[in-house]
Amino acid sequence: MNKFAIILAAGKGTRMKSLRSDVSKVSFPILGRPMVRYVLEALKPLGMDEIVTVVGFGGEMTKSAVENSSEVVWQKEQKGTGHAVMMASPILEGKEGMTIICCGDTPLLTDKTLSALLSSHETNHNDLTILTSILDHPQGYGRIVKKHGRVERIVEQKDCTPKEAEIKEVNAGVYVFDNAELFKDLKKLTPNNAAGEYYLTDVIAMFVEAGKKVSTFSVADVNETMGVNDRYQLSKAAKIIRHRINKALMLSGVSIEDPDTTYISPNSVVGQDTIVRPNTYILDHSKVGSGNVIGPNTYIERSEIGDDNIIDSCHLTDVKIGNKTTLGPYFRARKNVVIKDGAHVGNFNEFKNIEFGEGSKCAHLSYLGDATIGKEVNIGCGSIIANYDGVNKFSSTVGDHAFIGSGTILVSPVNVGENGFTAAGSTINHDVPAHDMAIARARQENKEGYADVFHAKAMDKKENK
């Protein structure tokens, strides 16, 4: 049977309290992934023939999040859920099959639950299957009223009789319709209500009144059907997703010392026998190999980490790390940094657009920008590559086995050859040939007793202010 999906993602999300007119509710991110994308990713493994996302408020942002995996249609006016589904008519109307309708603000839905829902619909030859939750305290939810096992109606909380209020099965807002029948009945919808909107639940009533087979399927984990309407609920959903990811990684052989303070995005990978210590973030398609120790207090984004590295209290964005390196604590690398096998970069260093060679060392307190550093190079404490003249950026190179003395400033563009040496405190603005030593500093001069004279003059100035 053909399978179609409609994701309703046009709502304004007033309770998110955003001042930005271009931000849709469903584009709010969880671990870097827009909310609506979680719904789409839950549907993708089910072999859908077509997925249609209905966008509206902030629609361009929603469109950018889904358009590579979904058709996009626009609901220009917000006239209710039934009206939103009507927007998919040009794509789905008249086609034979079943259509699942989900909301874009339900990021906790899983492919396992949606697959079971579709299977139940098809196996039982239903015309409509409603996903439901069984709640001990159903206050505030629409109750599913049944007769002889079939759905008779959905009654909202305010309209419940005392007996109906005791019903624990509630509407979860996910539906599977016979597609052809759905679009036939959508044409019959009228906005005969106080809000003047077209309600999808009115189509459910039409199915029941026409004697079509309407049944329910209860979700095993009621958390899956939680909708996100404000930023507090967003945080609750994010916590559940984070723990799902962390649990799956731990069961696959990753040690996460404190799952409550570890944030790993669903599109990132962490290899076996890696230890992730507290307050660590691994985000946005990052790939971490095996046998690493990551953290504590480490942020990794859009980066690739090899095997057997020790990365302590680092901030790494757009970097590629080899194997058996030691980085940090308090090291920042950004924008196309490559650190090769066996390198050591210690505390309070910053790299930008650097290739750092095998076995090279930069122990502490240095800035390196726009340069290629060879293998087994030593960068002394407090060294700087001055790569910017206020207008343009320039590049430098340091050859294999070079020694850059403490406090050296390399004024780009400049090249230090293999086995080159710069004396501590030098400012280098000319190339240093291979095997040469460069000394670029004024000769020291000691003025006997002048420290006391200088101090006396300073005190005199202070007293005469």
ZAFIZA-774721 format. One record per residue (C-alpha): z, x, y; residue in three letters. Coordinates in nm, 3 decimals, padded with zeros to 5 digits. Each point is the difference from the previous one (the first is absolute). Example, Ala and Ser with C-alpha at 12.3 -4.5 7.8 and 13.67 -1.06 7.14 Angstrom:
<rs>
(r (00.780; 01.230; -00.450); 'Ala')
(r (-00.066; 00.137; 00.344); 'Ser')
</rs>
This chain:
<rs>
(r (00.000; 00.000; 00.000); 'Met')
(r (-00.080; 00.121; 00.352); 'Asn')
(r (00.305; 00.104; 00.200); 'Lys')
(r (00.022; -00.015; 00.378); 'Phe')
(r (00.280; 00.073; 00.244); 'Ala')
(r (00.079; -00.108; 00.353); 'Ile')
(r (00.261; 00.189; 00.202); 'Ile')
(r (00.135; -00.191; 00.298); 'Leu')
(r (00.059; 00.260; 00.272); 'Ala')
(r (-00.075; -00.170; 00.331); 'Ala')
(r (00.350; -00.086; 00.122); 'Gly')
(r (00.142; 00.131; 00.326); 'Lys')
(r (00.342; 00.095; -00.134); 'Gly')
(r (00.194; -00.101; 00.310); 'Thr')
(r (00.333; 00.093; -00.157); 'Arg')
(r (-00.108; 00.365; -00.027); 'Met')
(r (00.059; 00.009; 00.379); 'Lys')
(r (-00.283; 00.240; 00.079); 'Ser')
(r (-00.131; 00.044; 00.354); 'Leu')
(r (-00.338; 00.117; -00.128); 'Arg')
(r (-00.277; -00.258; -00.021); 'Ser')
(r (-00.207; 00.211; -00.240); 'Asp')
(r (00.266; 00.021; -00.274); 'Val')
(r (-00.006; -00.262; -00.274); 'Ser')
(r (00.309; -00.075; -00.202); 'Lys')
(r (-00.164; 00.102; -00.326); 'Val')
(r (-00.099; 00.341; 00.140); 'Ser')
(r (00.362; 00.110; 00.042); 'Phe')
(r (00.037; 00.299; -00.234); 'Pro')
(r (00.228; 00.063; -00.295); 'Ile')
(r (00.003; 00.370; -00.091); 'Leu')
(r (-00.316; 00.044; 00.204); 'Gly')
(r (-00.195; -00.279; -00.172); 'Arg')
(r (-00.069; -00.328; 00.185); 'Pro')
(r (00.184; -00.296; -00.150); 'Met')
(r (-00.320; -00.186; -00.087); 'Val')
(r (-00.126; 00.301; -00.189); 'Arg')
(r (00.277; -00.042; -00.258); 'Tyr')
(r (-00.129; -00.350; -00.077); 'Val')
(r (-00.354; 00.133; -00.029); 'Leu')
(r (00.110; 00.283; -00.231); 'Glu')
(r (00.180; -00.254; -00.223); 'Ala')
(r (-00.325; -00.197; -00.034); 'Leu')
(r (-00.238; 00.291; -00.054); 'Lys')
(r (00.091; 00.077; -00.365); 'Pro')
(r (-00.063; -00.363; -00.100); 'Leu')
(r (-00.378; 00.031; 00.008); 'Gly')
(r (-00.061; -00.245; 00.281); 'Met')
(r (-00.364; -00.092; 00.054); 'Asp')
(r (00.057; -00.044; 00.372); 'Glu')
(r (00.297; 00.043; 00.234); 'Ile')
(r (-00.007; -00.164; 00.342); 'Val')
(r (00.255; 00.078; 00.271); 'Thr')
(r (00.041; -00.248; 00.285); 'Val')
(r (00.087; 00.180; 00.324); 'Val')
(r (00.087; -00.135; 00.342); 'Gly')
(r (00.264; 00.127; 00.243); 'Phe')
(r (-00.033; 00.379; 00.024); 'Gly')
(r (-00.289; -00.041; -00.239); 'Gly')
(r (-00.172; 00.331; 00.069); 'Glu')
(r (00.304; 00.189; -00.123); 'Met')
(r (00.024; -00.218; -00.310); 'Thr')
(r (-00.373; 00.036; -00.059); 'Lys')
(r (00.023; 00.380; 00.009); 'Ser')
(r (00.276; -00.012; -00.264); 'Ala')
(r (-00.197; -00.209; -00.252); 'Val')
(r (-00.372; 00.016; 00.067); 'Glu')
(r (-00.075; 00.274; -00.252); 'Asn')
(r (00.134; -00.223; -00.281); 'Ser')
(r (-00.045; -00.354; 00.127); 'Ser')
(r (-00.237; -00.232; 00.179); 'Glu')
(r (00.138; -00.096; 00.341); 'Val')
(r (-00.029; -00.341; 00.169); 'Val')
(r (00.149; -00.108; 00.332); 'Trp')
(r (00.227; -00.290; 00.086); 'Gln')
(r (-00.053; -00.006; 00.374); 'Lys')
(r (00.237; -00.292; 00.055); 'Glu')
(r (00.332; -00.028; -00.183); 'Gln')
(r (-00.026; -00.349; -00.148); 'Lys')
(r (00.208; 00.033; -00.314); 'Gly')
(r (-00.027; 00.138; -00.352); 'Thr')
(r (-00.260; -00.252; -00.113); 'Gly')
(r (-00.218; 00.089; 00.296); 'His')
(r (00.040; 00.371; -00.082); 'Ala')
(r (-00.127; -00.057; -00.356); 'Val')
(r (-00.296; -00.197; 00.141); 'Met')
(r (-00.115; 00.322; 00.172); 'Met')
(r (-00.087; 00.139; -00.345); 'Ala')
(r (-00.244; -00.287; -00.066); 'Ser')
(r (-00.318; 00.195; 00.085); 'Pro')
(r (00.087; 00.253; -00.271); 'Ile')
(r (00.169; -00.204; -00.274); 'Leu')
(r (-00.096; -00.367; 00.035); 'Glu')
(r (-00.177; -00.143; -00.303); 'Gly')
(r (00.071; 00.292; -00.230); 'Lys')
(r (00.143; -00.064; -00.345); 'Glu')
(r (00.323; 00.175; -00.092); 'Gly')
(r (00.359; 00.025; 00.110); 'Met')
(r (00.133; 00.109; 00.337); 'Thr')
(r (00.340; 00.150; 00.065); 'Ile')
(r (00.138; -00.045; 00.351); 'Ile')
(r (00.265; 00.244; 00.125); 'Cys')
(r (00.161; 00.070; 00.335); 'Cys')
(r (-00.047; 00.341; 00.158); 'Gly')
(r (00.370; 00.023; 00.086); 'Asp')
(r (00.119; 00.009; -00.364); 'Thr')
(r (-00.018; 00.373; -00.079); 'Pro')
(r (00.231; -00.017; -00.303); 'Leu')
(r (-00.245; -00.188; -00.223); 'Leu')
(r (-00.101; 00.205; -00.304); 'Thr')
(r (-00.320; 00.011; -00.200); 'Asp')
(r (00.207; -00.080; -00.311); 'Lys')
(r (00.120; -00.332; 00.143); 'Thr')
(r (-00.338; -00.098; 00.146); 'Leu')
(r (-00.175; 00.084; -00.327); 'Ser')
(r (00.245; -00.217; -00.193); 'Ala')
(r (-00.050; -00.283; 00.251); 'Leu')
(r (-00.379; 00.009; -00.040); 'Leu')
(r (00.033; 00.017; -00.378); 'Ser')
(r (00.231; -00.303; -00.004); 'Ser')
(r (-00.243; -00.194; 00.217); 'His')
(r (-00.294; 00.075; -00.228); 'Glu')
(r (00.184; -00.040; -00.331); 'Thr')
(r (00.145; -00.339; 00.097); 'Asn')
(r (-00.331; -00.125; 00.145); 'His')
(r (00.170; -00.085; 00.326); 'Asn')
(r (-00.178; -00.118; 00.311); 'Asp')
(r (00.282; 00.140; 00.211); 'Leu')
(r (00.286; 00.232; -00.084); 'Thr')
(r (00.282; 00.054; 00.249); 'Ile')
(r (00.207; 00.318; -00.011); 'Leu')
(r (00.366; -00.097; 00.022); 'Thr')
(r (00.342; 00.160; 00.016); 'Ser')
(r (00.316; -00.122; -00.170); 'Ile')
(r (00.285; 00.038; 00.250); 'Leu')
(r (00.369; -00.065; -00.046); 'Asp')
(r (00.021; -00.082; 00.370); 'His')
(r (-00.333; -00.156; 00.098); 'Pro')
(r (00.110; -00.112; 00.346); 'Gln')
(r (-00.292; 00.006; 00.244); 'Gly')
(r (-00.283; 00.009; -00.256); 'Tyr')
(r (-00.251; -00.264; -00.104); 'Gly')
(r (00.108; -00.152; -00.334); 'Arg')
(r (-00.242; -00.052; -00.290); 'Ile')
(r (00.039; -00.358; -00.122); 'Val')
(r (-00.138; -00.051; -00.351); 'Lys')
(r (-00.063; -00.291; -00.231); 'Lys')
(r (-00.058; 00.063; -00.372); 'His')
(r (-00.045; 00.371; 00.072); 'Gly')
(r (-00.273; -00.049; 00.259); 'Arg')
(r (00.041; 00.051; 00.372); 'Val')
(r (00.036; -00.330; 00.181); 'Glu')
(r (00.058; 00.130; 00.353); 'Arg')
(r (00.156; 00.272; 00.213); 'Ile')
(r (00.286; -00.123; 00.217); 'Val')
(r (00.119; 00.203; 00.299); 'Glu')
(r (00.373; 00.052; 00.049); 'Gln')
(r (00.030; -00.247; 00.288); 'Lys')
(r (-00.163; -00.275; -00.205); 'Asp')
(r (00.198; 00.048; -00.324); 'Cys')
(r (00.211; -00.278; -00.149); 'Thr')
(r (00.340; 00.114; -00.130); 'Pro')
(r (-00.146; 00.014; -00.352); 'Lys')
(r (-00.308; 00.196; 00.111); 'Glu')
(r (00.222; 00.244; 00.189); 'Ala')
(r (00.152; 00.104; -00.335); 'Glu')
(r (-00.339; 00.121; -00.131); 'Ile')
(r (00.002; 00.379; -00.034); 'Lys')
(r (-00.374; 00.056; -00.047); 'Glu')
(r (-00.159; 00.067; 00.340); 'Val')
(r (-00.346; 00.067; 00.136); 'Asn')
(r (-00.076; 00.374; 00.031); 'Ala')
(r (-00.317; -00.047; 00.204); 'Gly')
(r (-00.251; 00.149; -00.247); 'Val')
(r (-00.256; -00.231; -00.160); 'Tyr')
(r (-00.285; 00.013; -00.251); 'Val')
(r (-00.259; -00.274; 00.054); 'Phe')
(r (-00.315; -00.105; -00.175); 'Asp')
(r (-00.229; 00.146; 00.265); 'Asn')
(r (-00.265; -00.273; 00.014); 'Ala')
(r (00.263; -00.278; 00.016); 'Glu')
(r (00.196; 00.186; 00.267); 'Leu')
(r (-00.289; 00.011; 00.245); 'Phe')
(r (-00.095; -00.362; -00.073); 'Lys')
(r (00.348; -00.117; 00.097); 'Asp')
(r (00.025; 00.232; 00.300); 'Leu')
(r (-00.276; -00.213; 00.158); 'Lys')
(r (00.228; -00.301; -00.026); 'Lys')
(r (00.289; 00.159; 00.188); 'Leu')
(r (00.112; -00.158; 00.325); 'Thr')
(r (00.252; 00.126; 00.258); 'Pro')
(r (00.215; -00.312; -00.022); 'Asn')
(r (00.328; 00.165; 00.084); 'Asn')
(r (00.210; 00.087; 00.303); 'Ala')
(r (-00.144; 00.351; 00.021); 'Ala')
(r (-00.360; -00.118; -00.023); 'Gly')
(r (-00.069; 00.254; -00.277); 'Glu')
(r (-00.180; -00.002; -00.335); 'Tyr')
(r (00.255; 00.064; -00.274); 'Tyr')
(r (-00.093; 00.155; -00.334); 'Leu')
(r (00.287; -00.192; -00.160); 'Thr')
(r (-00.192; -00.321; 00.078); 'Asp')
(r (-00.271; 00.122; -00.239); 'Val')
(r (00.266; 00.032; -00.268); 'Ile')
(r (00.088; -00.365; 00.059); 'Ala')
(r (-00.369; -00.091; -00.036); 'Met')
(r (-00.017; 00.178; -00.336); 'Phe')
(r (00.305; -00.190; -00.124); 'Val')
(r (-00.126; -00.337; 00.123); 'Glu')
(r (-00.338; 00.060; -00.166); 'Ala')
(r (00.171; 00.059; -00.335); 'Gly')
(r (-00.098; 00.364; -00.022); 'Lys')
(r (00.218; 00.229; -00.205); 'Lys')
(r (00.254; 00.166; 00.228); 'Val')
(r (00.258; 00.231; -00.156); 'Ser')
(r (00.233; 00.281; 00.100); 'Thr')
(r (00.064; 00.358; -00.103); 'Phe')
(r (00.341; 00.147; 00.079); 'Ser')
(r (00.028; 00.358; 00.119); 'Val')
(r (00.244; 00.221; -00.192); 'Ala')
(r (00.123; 00.193; 00.305); 'Asp')
(r (00.059; -00.229; 00.297); 'Val')
(r (-00.017; 00.299; 00.237); 'Asn')
(r (-00.376; 00.011; -00.053); 'Glu')
(r (-00.055; -00.319; 00.194); 'Thr')
(r (00.200; 00.104; 00.303); 'Met')
(r (-00.200; -00.041; 00.320); 'Gly')
(r (00.040; 00.233; 00.295); 'Val')
(r (00.044; -00.183; 00.330); 'Asn')
(r (00.206; 00.243; 00.207); 'Asp')
(r (00.086; 00.368; 00.010); 'Arg')
(r (00.323; -00.046; -00.192); 'Tyr')
(r (-00.189; -00.158; -00.289); 'Gln')
(r (-00.254; 00.283; 00.031); 'Leu')
(r (00.279; 00.250; -00.058); 'Ser')
(r (00.124; -00.194; -00.304); 'Lys')
(r (-00.349; -00.004; -00.152); 'Ala')
(r (-00.042; 00.371; 00.077); 'Ala')
(r (00.322; 00.083; -00.183); 'Lys')
(r (-00.113; -00.186; -00.311); 'Ile')
(r (-00.341; 00.168; 00.003); 'Ile')
(r (00.159; 00.340; 00.054); 'Arg')
(r (00.226; -00.044; -00.299); 'His')
(r (-00.290; -00.116; -00.217); 'Arg')
(r (-00.191; 00.316; 00.086); 'Ile')
(r (00.300; 00.228; -00.049); 'Asn')
(r (00.092; -00.160; -00.331); 'Lys')
(r (-00.355; 00.040; -00.133); 'Ala')
(r (-00.002; 00.367; 00.101); 'Leu')
(r (00.338; 00.068; -00.158); 'Met')
(r (-00.111; -00.164; -00.324); 'Leu')
(r (-00.309; 00.223; 00.007); 'Ser')
(r (00.205; 00.321; 00.017); 'Gly')
(r (00.081; 00.055; 00.369); 'Val')
(r (00.363; 00.059; 00.102); 'Ser')
(r (00.096; -00.190; 00.315); 'Ile')
(r (00.356; 00.087; 00.090); 'Glu')
(r (00.057; -00.292; 00.237); 'Asp')
(r (-00.256; -00.283; -00.023); 'Pro')
(r (00.167; -00.177; 00.293); 'Asp')
(r (-00.108; 00.276; 00.241); 'Thr')
(r (-00.335; 00.093; -00.152); 'Thr')
(r (-00.324; -00.145; 00.139); 'Tyr')
(r (-00.319; 00.049; -00.204); 'Ile')
(r (-00.313; -00.195; 00.085); 'Ser')
(r (-00.186; -00.192; -00.272); 'Pro')
(r (-00.311; 00.214; 00.052); 'Asn')
(r (00.183; 00.331; -00.051); 'Ser')
(r (00.045; 00.192; -00.325); 'Val')
(r (00.295; 00.208; -00.122); 'Val')
(r (-00.022; 00.209; -00.316); 'Gly')
(r (00.244; 00.033; -00.288); 'Gln')
(r (00.310; 00.217; 00.026); 'Asp')
(r (-00.011; -00.003; 00.378); 'Thr')
(r (00.340; -00.055; 00.160); 'Ile')
(r (00.005; -00.211; 00.315); 'Val')
(r (00.317; 00.042; 00.200); 'Arg')
(r (00.149; -00.249; 00.252); 'Pro')
(r (-00.163; -00.101; 00.328); 'Asn')
(r (-00.350; 00.092; -00.114); 'Thr')
(r (-00.326; -00.175; 00.099); 'Tyr')
(r (-00.324; 00.045; -00.196); 'Ile')
(r (-00.265; -00.215; 00.167); 'Leu')
(r (-00.367; -00.084; 00.056); 'Asp')
(r (-00.191; 00.126; -00.303); 'His')
(r (00.214; 00.310; -00.047); 'Ser')
(r (-00.015; 00.174; -00.336); 'Lys')
(r (00.293; 00.199; -00.131); 'Val')
(r (-00.038; 00.200; -00.322); 'Gly')
(r (00.255; 00.077; -00.271); 'Ser')
(r (00.315; 00.208; -00.002); 'Gly')
(r (00.060; -00.011; 00.375); 'Asn')
(r (00.326; -00.038; 00.186); 'Val')
(r (-00.068; -00.215; 00.304); 'Ile')
(r (00.266; -00.055; 00.265); 'Gly')
(r (00.250; -00.084; 00.111); 'Pro')
(r (-00.114; -00.127; 00.342); 'Asn')
(r (-00.370; 00.056; -00.055); 'Thr')
(r (-00.299; -00.193; 00.137); 'Tyr')
(r (-00.340; 00.034; -00.172); 'Ile')
(r (-00.307; -00.192; 00.119); 'Glu')
(r (-00.368; 00.025; -00.105); 'Arg')
(r (00.075; 00.324; -00.181); 'Ser')
(r (-00.058; 00.166; -00.334); 'Glu')
(r (00.279; 00.199; -00.162); 'Ile')
(r (-00.059; 00.213; -00.310); 'Gly')
(r (00.253; 00.089; -00.271); 'Asp')
(r (00.339; 00.174; -00.006); 'Asp')
(r (00.057; 00.007; 00.376); 'Asn')
(r (00.333; -00.019; 00.182); 'Ile')
(r (-00.034; -00.202; 00.321); 'Ile')
(r (00.323; -00.047; 00.193); 'Asp')
(r (00.035; -00.199; 00.324); 'Ser')
(r (-00.366; 00.025; 00.101); 'Cys')
(r (-00.244; -00.217; 00.195); 'His')
(r (-00.349; 00.030; -00.154); 'Leu')
(r (-00.302; -00.196; 00.122); 'Thr')
(r (-00.360; 00.063; -00.112); 'Asp')
(r (00.086; 00.313; -00.198); 'Val')
(r (-00.088; 00.150; -00.335); 'Lys')
(r (00.264; 00.203; -00.181); 'Ile')
(r (-00.076; 00.215; -00.304); 'Gly')
(r (00.243; 00.091; -00.278); 'Asn')
(r (00.335; 00.180; -00.006); 'Lys')
(r (00.052; 00.005; 00.376); 'Thr')
(r (00.331; -00.030; 00.181); 'Thr')
(r (-00.002; -00.193; 00.325); 'Leu')
(r (00.278; -00.071; 00.247); 'Gly')
(r (00.250; -00.100; 00.095); 'Pro')
(r (-00.124; -00.139; 00.333); 'Tyr')
(r (-00.367; 00.088; -00.035); 'Phe')
(r (-00.272; -00.213; 00.158); 'Arg')
(r (-00.367; 00.017; -00.105); 'Ala')
(r (-00.275; -00.223; 00.139); 'Arg')
(r (-00.373; -00.041; 00.032); 'Lys')
(r (-00.186; 00.182; -00.276); 'Asn')
(r (00.256; 00.252; -00.116); 'Val')
(r (-00.066; 00.173; -00.334); 'Val')
(r (00.282; 00.201; -00.154); 'Ile')
(r (-00.103; 00.193; -00.308); 'Lys')
(r (00.187; 00.091; -00.320); 'Asp')
(r (00.323; 00.193; 00.022); 'Gly')
(r (00.032; -00.015; 00.377); 'Ala')
(r (00.333; -00.027; 00.177); 'His')
(r (00.047; -00.177; 00.332); 'Val')
(r (00.361; -00.012; 00.107); 'Gly')
(r (00.207; -00.179; 00.261); 'Asn')
(r (-00.109; -00.112; 00.346); 'Phe')
(r (-00.369; 00.076; -00.030); 'Asn')
(r (-00.298; -00.209; 00.107); 'Glu')
(r (-00.357; 00.029; -00.134); 'Phe')
(r (-00.307; -00.179; 00.134); 'Lys')
(r (-00.353; 00.041; -00.144); 'Asn')
(r (00.100; 00.308; -00.197); 'Ile')
(r (-00.116; 00.152; -00.327); 'Glu')
(r (00.296; 00.200; -00.129); 'Phe')
(r (-00.082; 00.238; -00.282); 'Gly')
(r (00.145; 00.062; -00.345); 'Glu')
(r (00.339; 00.163; 00.002); 'Gly')
(r (00.020; 00.016; 00.381); 'Ser')
(r (00.331; -00.047; 00.178); 'Lys')
(r (00.110; -00.148; 00.330); 'Cys')
(r (00.376; -00.003; -00.023); 'Ala')
(r (00.115; -00.161; 00.324); 'His')
(r (-00.049; -00.107; 00.361); 'Leu')
(r (-00.378; 00.036; 00.035); 'Ser')
(r (-00.295; -00.211; 00.117); 'Tyr')
(r (-00.342; 00.055; -00.160); 'Leu')
(r (-00.296; -00.205; 00.118); 'Gly')
(r (-00.375; 00.014; -00.071); 'Asp')
(r (-00.012; 00.309; -00.218); 'Ala')
(r (-00.081; 00.138; -00.342); 'Thr')
(r (00.277; 00.212; -00.149); 'Ile')
(r (-00.086; 00.217; -00.301); 'Gly')
(r (00.200; 00.066; -00.313); 'Lys')
(r (00.333; 00.184; -00.011); 'Glu')
(r (00.034; 00.002; 00.377); 'Val')
(r (00.342; 00.024; 00.163); 'Asn')
(r (00.049; -00.197; 00.322); 'Ile')
(r (00.310; 00.127; 00.177); 'Gly')
(r (00.263; -00.218; 00.161); 'Cys')
(r (-00.092; -00.161; 00.329); 'Gly')
(r (-00.372; 00.072; -00.017); 'Ser')
(r (-00.254; -00.224; 00.174); 'Ile')
(r (-00.372; -00.052; -00.018); 'Ile')
(r (-00.087; -00.104; 00.355); 'Ala')
(r (-00.306; -00.213; -00.073); 'Asn')
(r (-00.043; -00.203; 00.321); 'Tyr')
(r (-00.103; 00.109; 00.351); 'Asp')
(r (00.071; -00.337; 00.158); 'Gly')
(r (-00.352; -00.126; -00.063); 'Val')
(r (-00.133; 00.139; -00.329); 'Asn')
(r (00.139; 00.082; -00.344); 'Lys')
(r (-00.083; 00.336; -00.160); 'Phe')
(r (00.037; 00.140; -00.352); 'Ser')
(r (00.133; 00.327; -00.139); 'Ser')
(r (00.006; 00.174; -00.337); 'Thr')
(r (00.254; 00.222; -00.168); 'Val')
(r (-00.125; 00.202; -00.296); 'Gly')
(r (00.159; 00.056; -00.339); 'Asp')
(r (00.322; 00.205; -00.017); 'His')
(r (00.039; 00.008; 00.380); 'Ala')
(r (00.345; 00.027; 00.158); 'Phe')
(r (00.066; -00.196; 00.318); 'Ile')
(r (00.315; 00.136; 00.159); 'Gly')
(r (00.275; -00.225; 00.137); 'Ser')
(r (-00.071; -00.153; 00.337); 'Gly')
(r (-00.373; 00.072; -00.011); 'Thr')
(r (-00.231; -00.222; 00.205); 'Ile')
(r (-00.360; -00.013; -00.123); 'Leu')
(r (-00.211; -00.124; 00.291); 'Val')
(r (-00.297; -00.175; -00.160); 'Ser')
(r (-00.275; 00.078; -00.070); 'Pro')
(r (00.118; 00.319; -00.163); 'Val')
(r (-00.030; 00.155; -00.345); 'Asn')
(r (00.245; 00.221; -00.188); 'Val')
(r (-00.170; 00.187; -00.283); 'Gly')
(r (00.120; 00.063; -00.354); 'Glu')
(r (00.323; 00.198; -00.012); 'Asn')
(r (00.018; -00.021; 00.378); 'Gly')
(r (00.339; 00.031; 00.168); 'Phe')
(r (00.134; -00.131; 00.329); 'Thr')
(r (00.316; 00.146; 00.143); 'Ala')
(r (00.287; -00.238; 00.079); 'Ala')
(r (-00.019; -00.155; 00.344); 'Gly')
(r (-00.373; 00.065; 00.047); 'Ser')
(r (-00.245; -00.227; 00.176); 'Thr')
(r (-00.333; 00.051; -00.177); 'Ile')
(r (-00.316; -00.101; 00.185); 'Asn')
(r (-00.246; 00.244; -00.161); 'His')
(r (-00.102; 00.031; -00.365); 'Asp')
(r (00.210; 00.224; -00.224); 'Val')
(r (-00.224; 00.186; -00.245); 'Pro')
(r (00.097; 00.031; -00.368); 'Ala')
(r (00.288; 00.240; -00.070); 'His')
(r (00.072; 00.046; 00.375); 'Asp')
(r (00.329; -00.060; 00.177); 'Met')
(r (-00.007; -00.180; 00.335); 'Ala')
(r (00.277; 00.055; 00.254); 'Ile')
(r (-00.036; -00.215; 00.310); 'Ala')
(r (00.318; 00.015; 00.206); 'Arg')
(r (00.137; 00.194; 00.297); 'Ala')
(r (00.186; 00.323; -00.070); 'Arg')
(r (00.377; -00.052; 00.013); 'Gln')
(r (00.188; 00.148; 00.297); 'Glu')
(r (00.382; 00.016; 00.018); 'Asn')
(r (00.165; 00.003; 00.346); 'Lys')
(r (00.340; 00.167; -00.033); 'Glu')
(r (00.290; -00.220; 00.112); 'Gly')
(r (-00.229; -00.259; 00.151); 'Tyr')
(r (00.146; -00.282; -00.213); 'Ala')
(r (00.323; 00.021; 00.206); 'Asp')
(r (-00.195; 00.010; 00.328); 'Val')
(r (-00.203; -00.303; -00.101); 'Phe')
(r (00.313; -00.193; -00.099); 'His')
(r (00.174; 00.086; 00.330); 'Ala')
(r (-00.296; -00.119; 00.203); 'Lys')
(r (-00.011; -00.325; -00.195); 'Ala')
(r (00.371; -00.066; 00.058); 'Met')
(r (-00.040; 00.075; 00.370); 'Asp')
(r (-00.278; -00.256; 00.030); 'Lys')
(r (00.212; -00.259; -00.177); 'Lys')
(r (00.299; 00.055; 00.232); 'Glu')
(r (-00.211; -00.015; 00.318); 'Asn')
(r (-00.170; -00.333; -00.085); 'Lys')
</rs>
